[in-house]
Amino acid sequence: MGAMSTTAQRRVLLAAPRGYCAGVDRAVIAVEKALEQYGAPIYVRKEIVHNKYVVRTLEKQGAIFVDETEEVPEGSIVVFSAHGVAPSVHDEAKAGKLATIDATCPLVTKVHKEAVRFADEDYDILLVGHEGHEEVVGTMGEAPDRIHLVDGAEDVANVRVRDESKVVWLSQTTLSVDETMATVGELKKRFPLLVSPPSDDICYATQNRQVVVKQIAPETDLLIVVGSKNSSNSVRLVEVGLEYGAKAAHLVDFAEELDEAWLAGVGTVGLTSGASVPEILVQGVLAWLAERGFGDVEVVRTAEETLTFSLPKELRRDLRAEAAGKL
């Protein structure tokens, strides 16, 4: 990372990495390619990623977002979101004679596979995550009789397992590292024989975005996080910024949501974006700030990201013909 300047004059510390991660990029492109390859409409179960702008943009191109599989007309193509789905959702799609494109992030799929393996080995699985989050719902659906949700350190006292010698923890990928490890620490006090997953389940992108916010927060009078309120990793960035020294922090979807009153007495603005946020929205915030005297932008980089994921294999098949054949 380059040295940060010490001037208190108006400047922006622009976090890097920020924005789209490999899993989000793959999911959004999957919907775009499906529309291009098969034509509209393409149905998407839940938001493909948690970002208003992305959803609106895809709707304009012909994507139709639904909450439940049963809302998709028989014989149609449906895309499953980056957050993953339970096996029961695949069964619903089959019953509805739907052709499916699974855009689940491969890192979420890894957690699903770990859940299945540990359940097969008769472990009780303690899933650290937030109740109701789509990723949590999908993961728990892999082994509902074996998985117990632990929603924060304060929830540890409520956990009941069959055999304290056969307990493993897994995690929602989009939590903060600090939040997860605080909960795991309490779980280990309660269950000394608790097994850790074979690899850290916190997504690399979630972790990287939090690390750079921790770096800039102590010098930041105002931290702006671009992201939607239902984006877990975006919300965490605000929390991490405040915890590590930012004097104020706000989450916004668009530049027009910014309030000039936030700039009163501010010398340094920190700027980042969640893992489901396209760069065009960050550039809009930078333009808004520049118009108000914050044109000095310094990039603060703590990691390089080169990971990419191949597109879902279903995009290499004629899904319209397959769906028609099921009718």
Order of alpha helices (4+ residues) and beta strands (2+ residues): beta-alpha-beta-alpha-beta-beta-alpha-beta-alpha-beta-alpha-beta-beta-alpha-alpha-beta-alpha-beta-beta-alpha-beta-alpha
